[in-house]
Amino acid sequence: MQTTSLRELRDRFAPSDRMPVVFLGHGSPMHAIEDGPFSRAWSALGRTLPRPKAILVVSAHWMTRGATLVDISDMPRTIHDFHRFPQALYDQEYPASGAPDLAREVVSMLGSHRAQEDDRWGLDHGAWAVLKFLYPDADVPVFQVSIDMSRGLSHQIGIGRTLSALRDRGILILGSGNVVHNLRAMRFGGAPLDFALDFDALVADRLTDRDFAALADRDGLGALLDAAHPSVDHYLPALTIAGASDTGDDLTFMTESIDLGSVSMRSFIFHPA
């Protein structure tokens, strides 16, 4: 497998290509209103990717138990799911339309994963905070699929594997979370913590080797996983995107850094070679 640069992707993609699958480390909600290296990278990625017919988002911020929910609403609402941030964040809106027919089809596709329809969610900040840079005109239909926190890590790889068929239909599968996400250890202006560097490097190596079983082996990951993820909600979307990849895909990493000491901003794209 080759590791390519974002710049190299621009000339490789054509409208008829099988769609890539994308995981973005979204980090702090403040990135949604700040001009920084992460928002600029997301904007550059949006200019590089083939234009999708619709976007399916798996965000760390829609957690369910006992079922995988799929948002079938016509106009997903913008959810401001954070507290004690500047008013400018609460003023943000992402008025994209939904994709109810496709979403209902996804419910059927994920029937063995206990999928159900939902029309109450919308777009949480794990979705809109990156979409506003990828597609600033909000002119691509989008809907979310939840993560079932009652299931094991490998379950989310299976979700991605099932969804991968959508790639040939012009659907962008987008995961949004963080490869390392430990807010308890977060420190402003602090150097990256050792556990954050170690887990980030481990995930990058296993993705490159396509050893997804190792990424879903909770016992094997042991204390390092616990340190990187007191709760695995931000890790699971990365496993979804790994599962939606193909053996023939190339891999591109971007925004490879640790923010606030304990939040990995690493993003990755699996794309046709």
VOPA-148473 format. One record per residue: z, y, x of N, C-alpha, C in turn; residue in three letters. Coordinates in steps of 0.2 Angstrom, whole numbers, padded with zeros to 4 digits, always signed. Atoms other than C-alpha are relative to their C-alpha. Layout:
ZYXZYXZYXALA ...
This chain:
+0000-0006+0004+0000+0000+0000+0000+0006+0004MET +0000-0006-0003-0004+0017+0006+0005+0005-0003GLN -0004-0005+0002+0007+0032+0005-0004+0007+0001THR +0005-0006-0001-0004+0048+0002+0004+0006-0002THR -0003-0006+0002+0000+0066+0000-0003+0003-0006SER +0002-0003+0006-0001+0077-0015-0007+0003+0000LEU +0007-0003-0001-0016+0086-0008-0006-0005+0000ARG +0005+0005+0000-0026+0070-0005-0001-0002-0007GLU +0001+0002+0007-0024+0066-0024-0005+0004-0003LEU +0004-0005+0004-0033+0081-0030-0008-0002+0000ARG +0007+0002+0000-0050+0074-0024-0001-0007-0003ASP +0000+0007+0002-0046+0056-0029-0001-0001-0008ARG +0000+0001+0007-0043+0058-0048-0007+0003-0003PHE +0005-0002+0004-0057+0059-0060+0002-0001-0008ALA -0002+0000+0006-0056+0061-0079+0000-0008-0003PRO +0000+0007+0003-0060+0042-0082+0005-0005+0003SER -0005+0004-0004-0047+0036-0070+0005-0003-0004ASP -0006+0002+0003-0033+0025-0076+0006+0005+0002ARG -0005-0005-0001-0018+0037-0077+0005-0002+0005MET -0006+0001-0004-0005+0038-0064+0006-0001-0004PRO -0006-0001+0003+0013+0036-0068+0005+0004+0005VAL -0004-0005-0004+0026+0049-0062+0007+0000-0002VAL -0007-0001+0001+0044+0050-0059+0002+0007+0003PHE -0002-0007-0003+0051+0068-0056+0008+0000+0000LEU -0008-0002+0000+0069+0072-0050+0001+0007-0002GLY +0000-0007+0003+0073+0086-0061+0006+0004+0002HIS -0005-0004-0003+0090+0091-0054+0003+0005-0005GLY -0003-0005+0004+0099+0106-0061-0004+0003-0005SER +0004-0003+0005+0093+0114-0077-0002+0007+0003PRO +0002-0007-0003+0092+0131-0067-0007+0000+0003MET +0007+0001-0003+0076+0124-0059-0005+0002-0005HIS +0005-0002+0005+0068+0128-0076-0002+0007+0000ALA +0001-0008+0000+0070+0147-0074+0000+0003+0007ILE +0000-0002-0007+0070+0148-0055-0007-0001+0003GLU +0006+0002-0004+0055+0150-0044+0002-0002+0007ASP -0002+0003-0006+0059+0138-0030-0005-0006+0002GLY +0004+0005-0002+0052+0123-0021-0002-0005-0005PRO +0001+0005+0005+0054+0111-0035-0005+0002-0005PHE +0005-0002+0006+0046+0121-0049-0007+0001+0003SER +0007-0001-0003+0032+0126-0037-0004-0007+0001ARG +0003+0007-0001+0029+0107-0033-0002-0003-0007ALA +0002+0002+0007+0029+0103-0052-0006+0003-0002TRP +0006-0003+0002+0016+0116-0055-0006-0002+0004SER +0006+0003-0004+0005+0110-0041-0002-0007-0002ALA +0001+0007+0003+0007+0092-0048-0004+0001-0006LEU +0004-0001+0007+0001+0098-0065-0007+0002+0001GLY +0006-0002-0002-0014+0106-0057-0004-0006+0003ARG +0003+0006-0003-0018+0089-0048-0001-0006-0004THR +0000+0006+0004-0015+0076-0061-0006+0000-0005LEU +0005+0000+0005-0029+0071-0073+0003+0002-0006PRO -0003-0003+0006-0027+0079-0090+0001-0006-0005ARG -0001+0005+0004-0019+0067-0101-0001+0001-0008PRO +0001-0001+0007-0022+0064-0120+0007+0001-0003LYS -0007-0001+0003-0003+0063-0123+0005-0002+0006ALA -0005+0002-0005+0013+0061-0113+0006-0003-0003ILE -0006+0004+0002+0027+0048-0115+0005+0002+0005LEU -0005-0002-0005+0043+0054-0107+0006-0005-0001VAL -0007+0004+0000+0058+0043-0103+0005+0005+0004VAL -0005-0005-0003+0072+0056-0099+0007-0003+0001SER -0007+0002-0001+0089+0052-0092+0005+0003-0006ALA -0004-0003+0005+0096+0063-0106+0000-0002-0007HIS -0001+0004+0007+0092+0052-0121+0002-0007+0001TRP -0004+0007-0001+0104+0038-0120+0002-0003-0007MET -0002+0003+0006+0106+0026-0134+0003-0007+0002THR -0003+0007-0001+0115+0009-0136-0002-0005-0006ARG +0002+0006+0004+0108-0007-0144-0007+0001-0003GLY +0007-0001+0002+0091+0000-0147-0004+0005+0004ALA +0004-0005-0003+0076+0009-0139-0003+0004-0005THR +0003-0004+0005+0072+0024-0150-0006+0004+0003LEU +0006-0003-0002+0055+0032-0150-0001+0006-0005VAL +0000-0006+0004+0053+0050-0157-0007+0001-0003ASP +0006+0000+0003+0040+0051-0170-0002+0006-0004ILE +0000-0006+0003+0042+0069-0175-0007+0003+0001SER +0006-0004-0001+0027+0080-0178+0000+0006+0005ASP -0001-0006-0005+0034+0095-0168+0007-0001+0003MET -0007+0002-0002+0048+0089-0157+0004+0007+0002PRO -0004-0006-0001+0062+0102-0156+0002+0001+0008ARG -0002-0001-0007+0067+0110-0139+0008-0001+0000THR -0007+0002+0000+0085+0103-0135+0003+0004+0006ILE -0003-0003-0005+0096+0114-0125+0007-0004+0001HIS -0006+0005-0001+0108+0100-0119+0004+0001+0006ASP -0004-0002-0005+0119+0109-0107+0005+0005-0002PHE -0006-0005+0001+0134+0121-0106+0001+0004+0005HIS -0002-0005-0005+0139+0137-0098-0005+0001+0005ARG +0006-0002-0004+0122+0141-0091-0002+0007-0003PHE +0003-0006+0002+0113+0158-0092-0004+0000-0006PRO +0004+0000+0007+0106+0164-0109-0007-0001+0001GLN +0007+0001-0001+0089+0163-0101-0002-0007-0001ALA +0001+0007+0001+0090+0144-0101+0000-0001-0008LEU -0001+0001+0007+0095+0144-0120-0006+0003-0004TYR +0006-0003+0003+0080+0155-0124-0006-0004+0001ASP +0006+0003-0001+0068+0143-0117-0002-0005-0006GLN +0003+0004+0005+0056+0134-0129-0006-0003+0003GLU +0006+0004-0002+0043+0121-0126-0004-0003-0007TYR +0003+0001+0006+0032+0121-0142-0006-0005-0001PRO +0006+0005+0000+0021+0106-0139+0001-0004-0007ALA +0000+0004+0006+0016+0095-0154+0002-0007+0003SER -0002+0007-0001+0022+0077-0155-0007-0004-0001GLY +0005+0005+0001+0011+0061-0156+0002-0005-0004ALA -0004+0005+0004+0018+0052-0171-0004-0006-0001PRO +0003+0007+0001+0004+0039-0173+0001-0004+0006ASP -0001+0004-0006+0005+0034-0155+0007-0002+0001LEU -0007+0001-0001+0024+0035-0155+0001-0007-0005ALA -0002+0006+0004+0024+0022-0170-0003-0006+0003ARG +0003+0006-0004+0012+0011-0160+0004-0002+0006GLU -0004+0002-0005+0024+0012-0146+0006-0004-0002VAL -0006+0004+0003+0038+0006-0157-0002-0007-0001VAL +0003+0006+0001+0027-0009-0161+0000-0004+0007SER +0001+0003-0006+0023-0012-0143+0007-0002+0003MET -0007+0001-0002+0042-0012-0139+0004-0004-0005LEU -0004+0004+0005+0047-0023-0153+0005-0005+0003GLY -0004+0005-0003+0054-0036-0142+0006+0003+0004SER -0005-0004-0003+0065-0022-0134+0004+0004-0005HIS -0004-0003+0006+0073-0018-0151-0002+0008-0001ARG +0002-0007+0001+0063-0002-0153+0000+0002-0007ALA +0000-0003+0007+0065+0009-0168-0002+0007+0000GLN +0002-0007+0001+0058+0025-0175+0006+0005+0000GLU -0005-0005+0001+0068+0041-0174-0004+0007+0000ASP +0004-0007+0001+0063+0059-0180+0006+0006+0001ASP -0005-0005-0001+0079+0068-0175+0001+0003+0007ARG -0001-0002-0007+0078+0070-0156-0004+0006+0002TRP +0005-0005-0002+0064+0080-0149-0001+0000+0008GLY +0001+0000-0007+0063+0086-0131+0006+0003+0004LEU -0006-0002-0004+0079+0087-0120-0003+0003+0006ASP +0002-0004-0006+0079+0097-0104-0002-0004+0006HIS +0003+0004-0005+0075+0082-0094-0008-0001-0001GLY +0007+0000+0001+0058+0083-0102-0003+0007+0001ALA +0004-0006+0001+0054+0101-0106+0001+0004+0007TRP -0002-0004-0006+0062+0108-0089-0006-0001+0005ALA +0005+0002-0004+0048+0099-0080-0007+0001-0003VAL +0006+0000+0004+0034+0099-0093-0002+0008+0000LEU +0002-0007+0000+0034+0118-0093-0003+0002+0006LYS +0004-0001-0007+0028+0118-0075-0006-0004+0000PHE +0006+0004+0000+0016+0103-0077-0005+0003-0005LEU +0005-0003+0005+0008+0110-0093+0003+0006-0003TYR -0004-0006+0003+0014+0128-0096-0002+0002-0006PRO +0003-0002+0006+0003+0130-0111+0003-0004-0006ASP -0003+0005+0005+0012+0116-0120-0005-0003-0005ALA +0006+0002+0004-0005+0110-0126-0002-0007+0001ASP +0001+0008+0000-0003+0091-0123+0005-0003-0004VAL -0006+0003+0004+0006+0081-0136+0004-0004+0004PRO -0005+0003-0004+0022+0074-0130+0005-0003-0005VAL -0006+0003+0003+0036+0062-0136+0004-0004+0004PHE -0005+0003-0004+0051+0054-0129+0002-0007-0003GLN -0002+0007+0001+0057+0036-0128+0007-0001+0003VAL -0007+0000-0002+0076+0033-0126+0001-0006+0005SER -0002+0006-0004+0085+0022-0113+0006-0003-0003ILE -0005+0003+0003+0096+0009-0120+0005-0002+0005ASP -0005+0000-0005+0112+0010-0110+0004-0007+0000MET -0003+0006+0000+0118-0007-0116-0003-0006+0003SER +0004+0005-0004+0105-0017-0106+0001+0001+0007ARG +0000+0000-0007+0104-0021-0088-0006+0004+0003GLY +0005-0004-0003+0094-0012-0075-0007-0003-0001LEU +0007+0003+0001+0079-0025-0076-0003+0001-0007SER +0003-0001+0006+0077-0021-0094-0004+0006+0000HIS +0004-0006+0000+0071-0004-0090-0007-0001+0004GLN +0006+0002-0003+0058-0012-0078-0005-0003-0005ILE +0004+0003+0005+0052-0022-0092-0003+0004-0005GLY +0003-0005+0004+0050-0007-0103-0006+0003+0003ILE +0006-0003-0004+0039+0001-0090-0006-0005+0000GLY +0005+0005-0001+0029-0015-0088-0004-0001-0007ARG +0004+0001+0006+0025-0016-0107-0004+0007-0001THR +0003-0007+0001+0021+0003-0108-0006+0001+0005LEU +0005-0001-0005+0009+0001-0093-0007+0000-0003SER +0006+0000+0003-0005-0003-0105-0003+0006-0002ALA +0003-0007+0003-0006+0015-0111-0003+0004+0006LEU +0003-0003-0005-0012+0020-0094-0007+0000-0001ARG +0008+0000+0001-0030+0015-0098-0002+0003-0006ASP +0002-0004+0006-0029+0025-0114+0001+0008+0001ARG -0001-0007-0002-0026+0042-0105+0007+0003-0002GLY -0007-0002+0001-0007+0042-0108+0003+0001+0006ILE -0004-0001-0005+0004+0049-0095+0007-0002-0001LEU -0007+0002+0001+0020+0040-0093+0004+0004+0005ILE -0004-0005-0004+0033+0052-0086+0007-0002+0000LEU -0008+0001-0001+0051+0047-0080+0003+0006+0003GLY -0003-0006-0003+0063+0061-0077+0008-0002+0000SER -0007+0002-0001+0080+0058-0069+0002+0003+0007GLY -0001-0001-0007+0086+0058-0051+0002-0007+0004ASN -0001+0006-0004+0086+0044-0038+0007+0000+0002VAL -0007-0001-0001+0104+0050-0033+0003+0005-0005VAL -0003-0005+0005+0115+0059-0046+0007-0001-0001HIS -0007+0000+0000+0133+0061-0043+0003+0007+0000ASN -0002-0007+0001+0139+0077-0050+0008+0001+0002LEU -0007-0001-0002+0157+0073-0046+0001+0002+0008ARG +0000-0001-0007+0153+0074-0027-0004+0006+0001ALA +0004-0005-0002+0142+0089-0029+0003+0006+0003MET -0003-0006-0003+0145+0104-0018-0006+0005+0002ARG +0005-0006+0000+0136+0121-0018-0001+0001+0008PHE +0001-0002-0007+0128+0124-0001+0002-0005+0005GLY -0002+0005-0004+0134+0108+0006-0005-0004+0003GLY +0005+0005-0003+0125+0096+0018+0000-0006-0004ALA +0001+0006+0004+0118+0080+0010+0006-0005+0002PRO -0005+0005-0002+0132+0067+0009-0003-0007+0002LEU +0003+0006-0003+0129+0050+0018-0002-0005-0005ASP +0002+0004+0006+0129+0040+0002-0006+0002-0003PHE +0006-0003+0003+0116+0051-0005-0006-0001+0004ALA +0005+0001-0004+0105+0050+0010-0002-0008+0001LEU +0001+0007+0000+0107+0031+0011-0003-0003-0006ASP +0003+0003+0006+0103+0027-0007-0007+0003-0001PHE +0007-0003+0001+0088+0039-0007-0004-0004+0004ASP +0004+0004-0004+0081+0030+0008-0001-0007-0002ALA +0001+0007+0003+0084+0013+0001-0005+0000-0006LEU +0005+0000+0006+0075+0017-0015-0007+0001+0002VAL +0006-0001-0002+0061+0024-0006-0003-0006+0004ALA +0003+0006-0003+0059+0009+0005-0002-0006-0005ASP +0002+0005+0004+0060-0003-0009-0006+0002-0005ARG +0006-0002+0004+0047+0007-0019-0006-0001+0004LEU +0005+0001-0005+0036+0006-0004-0002-0007+0001THR +0001+0007-0001+0038-0012-0002-0001-0004-0007ASP +0000+0003+0007+0037-0015-0021+0005-0005-0002ARG -0005+0005+0001+0053-0024-0021+0004+0003-0006ASP -0004-0003+0005+0058-0019-0038+0006-0004-0003PHE -0005+0005+0002+0069-0034-0041+0007+0003+0004ALA -0005-0002-0004+0080-0027-0027+0003+0007-0003ALA -0002-0006+0003+0081-0010-0036+0004-0001-0006LEU -0003+0002+0007+0087-0019-0052+0006-0005+0001ALA -0005+0005-0001+0100-0030-0043+0006+0004+0001ASP -0006-0004+0000+0116-0021-0047+0005-0003+0005ARG -0005+0003-0005+0127-0034-0037-0003+0002+0007ASP +0003-0001-0007+0115-0032-0022+0001+0007+0002GLY -0001-0007-0001+0116-0013-0023+0007+0002+0001LEU -0008+0000-0001+0135-0014-0024+0002+0007+0000GLY -0004-0006-0001+0146+0000-0019-0005+0007+0001ALA +0005-0005-0001+0131+0011-0014-0003+0003-0006LEU +0002-0002+0007+0124+0011-0032+0006+0004-0003LEU -0005-0003+0003+0141+0016-0038+0001+0007+0002ASP +0000-0006-0003+0142+0030-0026-0005+0005-0002ALA +0006-0005+0002+0125+0037-0030+0000+0001-0007ALA +0000+0000+0007+0127+0034-0049+0006-0002-0003HIS -0006+0002+0004+0144+0034-0057-0002-0002-0007PRO +0003+0003+0006+0133+0032-0073-0008-0001+0002SER +0007+0001-0002+0115+0025-0071-0005+0003-0004VAL +0005-0002+0005+0107+0035-0084-0006+0004+0004ASP +0005-0004-0004+0098+0046-0071-0004-0005+0005HIS +0004+0005-0004+0092+0030-0061-0005-0004-0004TYR +0004+0004+0004+0085+0021-0076-0007+0002-0001LEU +0007-0002+0000+0069+0032-0078-0004-0002+0006PRO +0004+0002-0006+0064+0028-0060-0002-0007-0001ALA +0001+0007+0001+0065+0010-0064-0006-0001-0005LEU +0005+0001+0005+0054+0012-0080-0007+0002+0004THR +0006-0002-0003+0041+0021-0069-0002-0006+0005ILE +0001+0005-0004+0042+0007-0056-0003-0006-0004ALA +0003+0006+0005+0039-0006-0070-0007+0001-0002GLY +0006-0001+0003+0024+0003-0076-0006+0001+0005ALA +0005+0000-0005+0015+0003-0059-0004-0007+0001SER +0004+0006-0002+0002-0009-0053+0000-0002+0007ASP +0000+0003-0007+0001-0020-0038-0006+0004+0004THR +0005-0004-0004-0015-0010-0033+0001+0007+0000GLY -0002-0007+0000-0007+0007-0035+0001+0002+0007ASP -0002-0004-0006-0005+0019-0020+0006+0004-0003ASP -0007-0003+0001+0012+0028-0019+0000+0007+0004LEU -0001-0007-0003+0015+0047-0016+0007+0002-0001THR -0007-0003+0001+0032+0054-0013-0001+0008+0000PHE -0001-0007+0000+0036+0073-0016+0007+0002-0001MET -0007-0003+0000+0051+0084-0015+0005-0004+0002THR -0005+0004-0003+0060+0073-0004+0006+0003+0003GLU -0006-0003-0003+0077+0081-0002+0006-0001-0004SER -0006+0000+0004+0095+0081-0007+0002+0007-0002ILE -0002-0007+0002+0101+0096-0017+0007-0001-0002ASP -0007+0000+0002+0119+0101-0019+0004-0006+0003LEU -0004+0005-0004+0125+0087-0007-0001-0007-0003GLY +0000+0007+0003+0123+0073-0020-0005-0001-0005SER +0005+0001+0005+0108+0075-0031-0007-0001+0004VAL +0007+0001-0003+0091+0068-0024-0005+0003-0005SER +0006-0003+0003+0076+0078-0029-0007-0004+0001MET +0006+0004-0002+0064+0064-0023-0004-0001-0007ARG +0005+0002+0006+0049+0062-0035-0005-0005+0003SER +0005+0004-0002+0036+0049-0034-0006-0002-0005PHE +0005+0001+0004+0019+0045-0041-0004-0007+0002ILE +0005+0006-0001+0010+0028-0043-0006+0001-0003PHE +0006-0002+0002-0008+0030-0044-0006-0005+0002HIS +0005+0005-0003-0024+0020-0043-0003+0002+0007PRO +0002+0000-0007-0030+0017-0026-0007+0003+0001ALA 
